[in-house]
Amino acid sequence: MKGSIRAVTFIGIFSAIAAPAGAQAFYAGVRAGAGMPTGTFAEKSTATGNDAQLRNATPGLGYGLDAGVGSTLLGLYGSYDHMQFGCASGACSTSGKYELTGYSAGVRASVPLLPLIKPWAKAGITYNEMKQKLSASSSAPSVSTGKKPGYEVGAGVDIPILMGFFSLSPQVRYIRQKFSGKSADYYTFDIGLKLRSPL
């Protein structure tokens, strides 16, 4: 609950700062999708203790909030992420998990080539925290990395629906994240629903 409140506050502040009083297009929305660990984050390891942290991650699910403002071609965006990965490490039980939360902000470029499908790409800075829960129990101990910077790149398409007031946005992202020298890189495959303005 606290994370969601912080996310709404973050996106609200971002929107207020980024949106001038002109005819800028603004959007806000939600998304959900799957996360796919890659690199050493997904590496199979028989290590235990600290050496087992940020290893043996398995695919998981997550959700996020998005907001952005800009012209037809170029704009700014801000987002909140909450993602859970499975943990097959010897440091976790069979129900252990990795939980990532954080924020990102950056630049988004649109390519208005088609009237109905609008491709876009984005790149930005992330500020994420990873918690490793040793089991699914709410009272189970967890290990936190603290918030660290990283970066993301992504691409997708906006498909207008309901007279163009909303759009469906399938997208793929790659997130490069390091915590205390250890990588926690992953891909996400998301579907989003956005409300757009001006109406």
ABEGO torsion letter per residue (X at the ends): XAAAAAAAAAAAAAAAAABBABBBBBBBBBBBBBBBBBEAAABBBABBEAAABGBGBBBBBBBBBBBBBEBAABBBBBBBBBBBBBBABAABBAABBBBBBEBBBBBBBBBBABAABBBBBBBBBBBBBBBBBABABAABBBBBAEBBBBBBBBBBBBBBBGGGABBBBBBBBBBBBBBGGBBBBBBBBBBBBBBBOBX
